[in-house]
Amino acid sequence: MAKLIDAKVAEILSDQLVVITAGAREGVTVGMRFAVLAQGDEVKDPATGESLGRWEMPKGHLVASHVQERITLCEGTMAAGLPRGEAGEQVLSAAMISASLRPGSWGGATARLEVNRGQVRGVPTLGPISVGDPVRQIVT
């Protein structure tokens, strides 16, 4: 599998258009899809204590509309499975995060798990998309 393209949000032009720090030089093509990411806490292997990395959560989804040598103009887009309507139309909003965290939106049935409540960390409140946020290609 080819390496996914990583970039950052370089400029925010409106609530529908952003510029990212990757372009034709990195292999971006028109129609390529990206996620703007928020990074959560470090996750450690409970058996070894080894760091497994930081979990990530999408803040919004983008599609490349105009590719230049080193930058790309991207438009906000709906991710598969997200609801339409007023909240769903704010594609770069917290409404998307909420929808993406519901197990029912992943194609599975929602079910409560019997968990150790003392170990529940909760989902952090994520801010809006900002300049400098990490962006990664989505393979569909």
C-alpha positions as CSV (number, residue, x, y, z in Angstrom):
1,M,0.0,0.0,0.0
2,A,1.3,3.5,-0.9
3,K,2.0,5.9,1.9
4,L,-0.9,8.2,2.7
5,I,-0.3,11.9,2.1
6,D,0.1,14.0,5.3
7,A,-0.3,17.8,5.3
8,K,-1.5,20.7,7.5
9,V,-4.2,23.3,7.1
10,A,-2.4,26.3,5.7
11,E,-5.2,28.8,5.3
12,I,-8.9,28.9,6.0
13,L,-10.7,30.9,3.2
14,S,-14.2,30.3,4.4
15,D,-16.3,27.8,6.2
16,Q,-16.3,25.7,3.0
17,L,-12.8,26.2,1.6
18,V,-9.4,25.6,3.1
19,V,-5.9,25.4,1.6
20,I,-3.6,22.5,2.7
21,T,0.2,22.2,2.6
22,A,0.4,19.4,0.0
23,G,0.1,19.6,-3.8
24,A,1.1,17.9,-7.0
25,R,4.6,17.5,-5.8
26,E,3.4,15.2,-3.0
27,G,1.0,13.3,-5.4
28,V,-2.3,15.1,-4.6
29,T,-4.9,14.9,-7.5
30,V,-8.3,16.5,-7.9
31,G,-11.0,14.5,-6.1
32,M,-8.6,13.1,-3.5
33,R,-10.2,13.0,-0.1
34,F,-8.7,14.1,3.2
35,A,-9.6,14.3,6.9
36,V,-8.7,17.2,9.2
37,L,-7.6,15.5,12.4
38,A,-7.5,16.2,16.1
39,Q,-5.0,14.1,18.0
40,G,-6.0,12.6,21.4
41,D,-4.0,11.2,24.2
42,E,-1.2,8.7,23.8
43,V,-2.3,5.1,24.0
44,K,-0.1,2.5,25.7
45,D,-0.1,-1.2,25.5
46,P,-1.5,-2.4,28.9
47,A,0.8,-5.4,28.9
48,T,4.1,-3.8,28.0
49,G,3.6,0.0,28.6
50,E,4.9,0.5,25.1
51,S,3.5,3.6,23.3
52,L,1.1,2.6,20.5
53,G,0.7,6.2,19.3
54,R,-2.0,8.8,19.7
55,W,-5.6,8.2,18.7
56,E,-7.0,10.5,16.1
57,M,-10.5,11.8,15.5
58,P,-11.7,13.6,12.3
59,K,-12.8,17.2,12.8
60,G,-14.0,17.5,9.2
61,H,-13.6,16.0,5.7
62,L,-12.2,17.6,2.6
63,V,-12.0,16.9,-1.1
64,A,-9.3,18.4,-3.3
65,S,-10.8,20.8,-5.9
66,H,-7.7,22.6,-7.3
67,V,-4.2,21.3,-7.1
68,Q,-1.1,23.4,-7.4
69,E,2.6,22.4,-7.1
70,R,2.9,22.8,-3.3
71,I,-0.7,23.6,-2.1
72,T,-4.2,22.4,-2.7
73,L,-7.6,24.1,-2.4
74,C,-10.0,21.8,-0.7
75,E,-13.8,22.0,-0.2
76,G,-15.7,20.7,2.8
77,T,-17.6,17.5,2.1
78,M,-19.9,15.1,3.8
79,A,-18.4,11.9,5.1
80,A,-20.3,8.7,4.4
81,G,-23.0,7.9,6.9
82,L,-23.4,11.5,8.2
83,P,-26.9,12.9,8.4
84,R,-28.1,15.6,6.0
85,G,-29.9,18.7,7.3
86,E,-28.9,21.9,9.0
87,A,-26.3,20.4,11.3
88,G,-25.0,18.0,8.7
89,E,-24.5,20.9,6.2
90,Q,-22.0,22.5,8.6
91,V,-19.4,20.0,7.3
92,L,-16.5,21.4,9.2
93,S,-18.3,21.5,12.5
94,A,-18.6,19.6,15.8
95,A,-21.8,18.1,14.5
96,M,-19.7,15.8,12.3
97,I,-17.6,14.7,15.2
98,S,-20.6,13.8,17.2
99,A,-22.1,11.8,14.3
100,S,-18.8,10.1,13.6
101,L,-18.5,8.8,17.1
102,R,-21.9,7.1,17.2
103,P,-21.4,3.4,16.6
104,G,-24.7,3.3,14.6
105,S,-23.1,5.6,12.0
106,W,-20.3,3.0,11.5
107,G,-22.9,0.5,10.2
108,G,-23.1,-1.4,13.4
109,A,-25.9,-1.6,16.0
110,T,-25.6,0.7,19.0
111,A,-25.1,-1.4,22.2
112,R,-23.9,-0.6,25.7
113,L,-20.8,-2.4,26.9
114,E,-20.2,-3.4,30.4
115,V,-17.1,-1.3,31.1
116,N,-15.0,-0.3,34.1
117,R,-16.5,3.2,34.6
118,G,-13.5,4.3,36.6
119,Q,-11.4,3.9,33.4
120,V,-13.7,5.8,31.0
121,R,-11.8,8.9,29.8
122,G,-14.6,10.4,27.7
123,V,-14.4,12.0,24.4
124,P,-12.7,15.4,24.6
125,T,-14.4,18.6,23.3
126,L,-12.8,19.3,20.0
127,G,-12.3,22.9,18.8
128,P,-13.0,24.1,15.3
129,I,-10.6,23.5,12.4
130,S,-7.6,25.8,12.7
131,V,-4.5,26.7,10.7
132,G,-1.9,24.1,11.5
133,D,-4.3,21.2,12.1
134,P,-3.0,17.9,10.7
135,V,-4.6,16.6,7.5
136,R,-4.3,13.0,6.1
137,Q,-5.5,11.4,2.9
138,I,-8.5,9.1,3.1
139,V,-8.5,6.0,1.0
140,T,-12.0,5.0,0.0
